Amino acid sequence: MPARWWLIVTVAAFWVVLLIHEGAHFITAWFLYSDQVRASDEALRRANTFVVSAGPLATLAVIVTSTVVAIRRGRFGPINIAAMMSAVSRVIVMSPVVISAGTGINDESAVAKLLQISHRWIWFGEFVVTVLALVVSRNAFRASGAPIKTVVLGVCLGWVLAKLLGPLLGLPV
């Protein structure tokens, strides 16, 4: 597959993963927020925890699903690679910044606050799952012959577009 197509597939997959992440929040909120939930403070706290954690869990689901598919096939397909690298980029790009600064409003920090634990534990768990997925799927990635520089460029372009277009679309990127 030509490099141009890899770039297009990767940027498109980045946006699909971003919409899966944000859509998970929306769908979970739609299911959980009802009059009965609003009537109880404890039920509302539980619902908030589920809604906020839905995005990161959806992102991890993309990583795990892409890894399982790649292992079963023995190689990654272009969409597999693009989706996995897009999901992985969220953890790799955001976790060191948030962990070191200890500040910022993001899903993991909100979940940690609701669960009354350190946000570093949440990010550490996501980071471990991500690294394990990359290590386990390393051979499948190599077998695909993907141009890694083009894939990384596509993910970076996806982040730039998300930062520029996200606020216009109402996405809290």
QUIPE-V428126 format. One record per residue. N is the residue number from 0. RES is the residue in three letters. SS is DSSP state (A for helix, B for strand, O for the rest). PHI is phi as a letter, one per 30 degrees, with the letter a starting at -180 (NA if undefined). PSI is psi in whole degrees, -180 to 180 (* if undefined). Layout:
n->N res->RES ss->SS phi->PHI psi->PSI
n->N res->RES ss->SS phi->PHI psi->PSI
This chain:
n->0 res->MET ss->O phi->NA psi->132
n->1 res->PRO ss->O phi->d psi->154
n->2 res->ALA ss->A phi->e psi->-37
n->3 res->ARG ss->A phi->e psi->-42
n->4 res->TRP ss->A phi->d psi->-37
n->5 res->TRP ss->A phi->e psi->-42
n->6 res->LEU ss->A phi->d psi->-46
n->7 res->ILE ss->A phi->d psi->-47
n->8 res->VAL ss->A phi->d psi->-41
n->9 res->THR ss->A phi->d psi->-45
n->10 res->VAL ss->A phi->d psi->-43
n->11 res->ALA ss->A phi->d psi->-44
n->12 res->ALA ss->A phi->d psi->-36
n->13 res->PHE ss->A phi->e psi->-47
n->14 res->TRP ss->A phi->d psi->-35
n->15 res->VAL ss->A phi->d psi->-46
n->16 res->VAL ss->A phi->d psi->-42
n->17 res->LEU ss->A phi->d psi->-44
n->18 res->LEU ss->A phi->d psi->-33
n->19 res->ILE ss->A phi->d psi->-46
n->20 res->HIS ss->A phi->e psi->-53
n->21 res->GLU ss->A phi->d psi->-35
n->22 res->GLY ss->A phi->d psi->-34
n->23 res->ALA ss->A phi->d psi->-41
n->24 res->HIS ss->A phi->d psi->-50
n->25 res->PHE ss->A phi->d psi->-49
n->26 res->ILE ss->A phi->d psi->-41
n->27 res->THR ss->A phi->d psi->-42
n->28 res->ALA ss->A phi->d psi->-41
n->29 res->TRP ss->A phi->d psi->-40
n->30 res->PHE ss->A phi->d psi->-37
n->31 res->LEU ss->A phi->c psi->-28
n->32 res->TYR ss->O phi->d psi->108
n->33 res->SER ss->O phi->b psi->177
n->34 res->ASP ss->A phi->d psi->-36
n->35 res->GLN ss->A phi->d psi->-39
n->36 res->VAL ss->A phi->d psi->-43
n->37 res->ARG ss->A phi->d psi->-21
n->38 res->ALA ss->O phi->d psi->-20
n->39 res->SER ss->O phi->b psi->128
n->40 res->ASP ss->A phi->d psi->-41
n->41 res->GLU ss->A phi->d psi->-42
n->42 res->ALA ss->A phi->d psi->-39
n->43 res->LEU ss->A phi->d psi->-40
n->44 res->ARG ss->A phi->d psi->-43
n->45 res->ARG ss->A phi->d psi->-44
n->46 res->ALA ss->A phi->d psi->-43
n->47 res->ASN ss->A phi->e psi->-42
n->48 res->THR ss->A phi->d psi->-45
n->49 res->PHE ss->A phi->d psi->-43
n->50 res->VAL ss->A phi->d psi->-46
n->51 res->VAL ss->A phi->d psi->-37
n->52 res->SER ss->A phi->d psi->-12
n->53 res->ALA ss->A phi->d psi->-40
n->54 res->GLY ss->A phi->d psi->-56
n->55 res->PRO ss->A phi->e psi->-37
n->56 res->LEU ss->A phi->d psi->-37
n->57 res->ALA ss->A phi->d psi->-41
n->58 res->THR ss->A phi->d psi->-45
n->59 res->LEU ss->A phi->d psi->-35
n->60 res->ALA ss->A phi->d psi->-38
n->61 res->VAL ss->A phi->d psi->-44
n->62 res->ILE ss->A phi->d psi->-49
n->63 res->VAL ss->A phi->d psi->-44
n->64 res->THR ss->A phi->d psi->-45
n->65 res->SER ss->A phi->d psi->-40
n->66 res->THR ss->A phi->d psi->-47
n->67 res->VAL ss->A phi->d psi->-45
n->68 res->VAL ss->A phi->d psi->-44
n->69 res->ALA ss->A phi->d psi->-41
n->70 res->ILE ss->A phi->d psi->-42
n->71 res->ARG ss->A phi->d psi->-36
n->72 res->ARG ss->A phi->d psi->-24
n->73 res->GLY ss->O phi->i psi->-2
n->74 res->ARG ss->O phi->a psi->162
n->75 res->PHE ss->O phi->c psi->142
n->76 res->GLY ss->O phi->d psi->167
n->77 res->PRO ss->A phi->e psi->-42
n->78 res->ILE ss->A phi->d psi->-38
n->79 res->ASN ss->A phi->e psi->-51
n->80 res->ILE ss->A phi->d psi->-48
n->81 res->ALA ss->A phi->d psi->-44
n->82 res->ALA ss->A phi->d psi->-46
n->83 res->MET ss->A phi->d psi->-46
n->84 res->MET ss->A phi->d psi->-33
n->85 res->SER ss->A phi->d psi->-45
n->86 res->ALA ss->A phi->d psi->-42
n->87 res->VAL ss->A phi->d psi->-38
n->88 res->SER ss->A phi->d psi->-34
n->89 res->ARG ss->A phi->d psi->-45
n->90 res->VAL ss->A phi->d psi->-45
n->91 res->ILE ss->A phi->d psi->-38
n->92 res->VAL ss->A phi->d psi->-42
n->93 res->MET ss->A phi->d psi->-37
n->94 res->SER ss->A phi->d psi->-46
n->95 res->PRO ss->A phi->d psi->-38
n->96 res->VAL ss->A phi->d psi->-48
n->97 res->VAL ss->A phi->d psi->-40
n->98 res->ILE ss->A phi->d psi->-46
n->99 res->SER ss->A phi->d psi->-40
n->100 res->ALA ss->A phi->d psi->-33
n->101 res->GLY ss->O phi->i psi->11
n->102 res->THR ss->O phi->b psi->-179
n->103 res->GLY ss->O phi->j psi->148
n->104 res->ILE ss->O phi->c psi->117
n->105 res->ASN ss->O phi->a psi->171
n->106 res->ASP ss->A phi->e psi->-47
n->107 res->GLU ss->A phi->d psi->-41
n->108 res->SER ss->A phi->d psi->-39
n->109 res->ALA ss->A phi->d psi->-43
n->110 res->VAL ss->A phi->d psi->-44
n->111 res->ALA ss->A phi->e psi->-42
n->112 res->LYS ss->A phi->d psi->-44
n->113 res->LEU ss->A phi->d psi->-35
n->114 res->LEU ss->A phi->d psi->-7
n->115 res->GLN ss->O phi->i psi->47
n->116 res->ILE ss->O phi->b psi->170
n->117 res->SER ss->O phi->d psi->137
n->118 res->HIS ss->A phi->d psi->-23
n->119 res->ARG ss->A phi->d psi->-34
n->120 res->TRP ss->A phi->d psi->-40
n->121 res->ILE ss->A phi->d psi->-49
n->122 res->TRP ss->A phi->d psi->-38
n->123 res->PHE ss->A phi->d psi->-43
n->124 res->GLY ss->A phi->d psi->-45
n->125 res->GLU ss->A phi->d psi->-42
n->126 res->PHE ss->A phi->d psi->-42
n->127 res->VAL ss->A phi->d psi->-47
n->128 res->VAL ss->A phi->e psi->-42
n->129 res->THR ss->A phi->d psi->-48
n->130 res->VAL ss->A phi->d psi->-43
n->131 res->LEU ss->A phi->d psi->-41
n->132 res->ALA ss->A phi->d psi->-42
n->133 res->LEU ss->A phi->d psi->-41
n->134 res->VAL ss->A phi->d psi->-47
n->135 res->VAL ss->A phi->d psi->-37
n->136 res->SER ss->O phi->c psi->9
n->137 res->ARG ss->A phi->e psi->-49
n->138 res->ASN ss->A phi->d psi->-38
n->139 res->ALA ss->A phi->d psi->-36
n->140 res->PHE ss->A phi->d psi->-45
n->141 res->ARG ss->A phi->d psi->-40
n->142 res->ALA ss->A phi->d psi->-23
n->143 res->SER ss->A phi->d psi->-24
n->144 res->GLY ss->O phi->i psi->23
n->145 res->ALA ss->O phi->d psi->137
n->146 res->PRO ss->O phi->d psi->97
n->147 res->ILE ss->A phi->e psi->-39
n->148 res->LYS ss->A phi->d psi->-39
n->149 res->THR ss->A phi->d psi->-40
n->150 res->VAL ss->A phi->d psi->-45
n->151 res->VAL ss->A phi->d psi->-41
n->152 res->LEU ss->A phi->d psi->-42
n->153 res->GLY ss->A phi->d psi->-41
n->154 res->VAL ss->A phi->d psi->-43
n->155 res->CYS ss->A phi->d psi->-43
n->156 res->LEU ss->A phi->d psi->-39
n->157 res->GLY ss->A phi->e psi->-43
n->158 res->TRP ss->A phi->d psi->-43
n->159 res->VAL ss->A phi->d psi->-47
n->160 res->LEU ss->A phi->d psi->-37
n->161 res->ALA ss->A phi->d psi->-41
n->162 res->LYS ss->A phi->d psi->-36
n->163 res->LEU ss->A phi->d psi->-46
n->164 res->LEU ss->A phi->c psi->-24
n->165 res->GLY ss->A phi->e psi->-53
n->166 res->PRO ss->A phi->d psi->-35
n->167 res->LEU ss->A phi->d psi->-29
n->168 res->LEU ss->A phi->c psi->-1
n->169 res->GLY ss->O phi->i psi->17
n->170 res->LEU ss->O phi->c psi->124
n->171 res->PRO ss->O phi->d psi->76
n->172 res->VAL ss->O phi->c psi->*
